[in-house]
Amino acid sequence: WEFYHVISGTGVVRHADGTTPIEPGDAFIFKPGEPHVVSNDGTQDLVLYVVADNPTGESTYFPDSNKIGVRVPERSLVRLERLDYYDGEE
């Protein structure tokens, strides 16, 4: 879960349903696995508080770059290829 609270500046949040402009005082939350991007669209800094619950075993998918972020066994970014379930199990 990620909770955002906008403190100052303006921006745009891209999410599964499109985009939404944000400004000071706005607050919003994203569930685990819900795609989103927060961008500054103004001339001053976009300042946000972010409160996140990111469990150790969580993974993240970045659809624009086809990358997966994994935290176990160490924090890494990877790109995957499809494999047969039994690949390497001989």
C-alpha positions as CSV (number, residue, x, y, z in Angstrom):
1,W,0.0,0.0,0.0
2,E,1.2,3.6,-0.8
3,F,-0.5,6.6,0.7
4,Y,0.4,10.0,-0.8
5,H,-0.3,13.5,0.6
6,V,0.6,16.5,-1.5
7,I,2.2,19.3,0.5
8,S,3.2,21.8,-2.2
9,G,3.5,22.1,-5.9
10,T,1.4,20.6,-8.6
11,G,1.6,17.5,-10.6
12,V,-0.2,14.6,-12.4
13,V,-0.8,11.1,-11.3
14,R,-1.0,8.4,-14.0
15,H,-3.0,5.4,-13.0
16,A,-4.9,2.5,-14.6
17,D,-7.9,4.8,-15.5
18,G,-5.9,7.7,-17.0
19,T,-4.4,10.7,-15.3
20,T,-5.5,13.0,-12.5
21,P,-4.1,16.5,-11.7
22,I,-2.9,16.9,-8.1
23,E,-2.3,20.0,-5.9
24,P,-1.6,20.8,-2.2
25,G,-4.0,19.1,0.2
26,D,-4.8,16.2,-2.1
27,A,-4.4,12.7,-0.7
28,F,-4.6,9.4,-2.5
29,I,-3.7,5.7,-2.0
30,F,-2.7,2.8,-4.3
31,K,-3.2,-0.9,-3.5
32,P,-0.3,-3.3,-4.0
33,G,0.2,-4.1,-7.6
34,E,-1.8,-1.1,-8.8
35,P,0.3,0.8,-11.5
36,H,0.9,4.5,-11.0
37,V,3.4,7.3,-11.7
38,V,3.5,10.7,-10.0
39,S,5.0,13.6,-12.0
40,N,5.7,17.2,-11.4
41,D,4.0,19.5,-14.0
42,G,4.8,22.8,-12.4
43,T,7.7,25.2,-12.0
44,Q,8.2,24.6,-8.2
45,D,9.1,21.4,-6.5
46,L,6.4,18.9,-6.0
47,V,6.6,17.9,-2.3
48,L,4.7,14.8,-1.1
49,Y,4.5,12.7,2.0
50,V,4.5,9.0,1.1
51,V,3.6,6.3,3.6
52,A,4.3,2.9,2.2
53,D,4.0,-0.7,3.4
54,N,6.6,-2.6,1.2
55,P,7.0,-6.1,2.6
56,T,10.4,-7.7,2.1
57,G,9.2,-10.4,-0.4
58,E,7.2,-8.0,-2.5
59,S,7.9,-7.6,-6.3
60,T,7.1,-4.7,-8.6
61,Y,6.4,-4.7,-12.3
62,F,7.3,-1.7,-14.5
63,P,5.2,-2.0,-17.6
64,D,6.8,0.8,-19.6
65,S,10.3,-0.8,-19.4
66,N,9.1,-4.5,-19.0
67,K,11.2,-4.8,-15.8
68,I,10.5,-6.5,-12.5
69,G,11.8,-5.3,-9.2
70,V,12.5,-8.0,-6.7
71,R,13.8,-7.7,-3.1
72,V,14.7,-11.3,-2.4
73,P,17.4,-12.5,-2.2
74,E,18.7,-9.0,-2.8
75,R,17.2,-5.8,-4.3
76,S,17.5,-6.1,-8.1
77,L,15.8,-5.1,-11.3
78,V,15.4,-7.9,-13.9
79,R,13.9,-8.6,-17.3
80,L,12.4,-12.0,-17.7
81,E,11.9,-14.4,-20.5
82,R,9.2,-17.0,-20.5
83,L,10.5,-20.5,-19.5
84,D,8.9,-23.9,-19.4
85,Y,7.9,-24.8,-15.8
86,Y,10.4,-27.7,-15.8
87,D,13.3,-25.8,-17.3
88,G,16.5,-26.6,-15.3
89,E,14.7,-29.3,-13.3
90,E,16.3,-32.3,-15.0
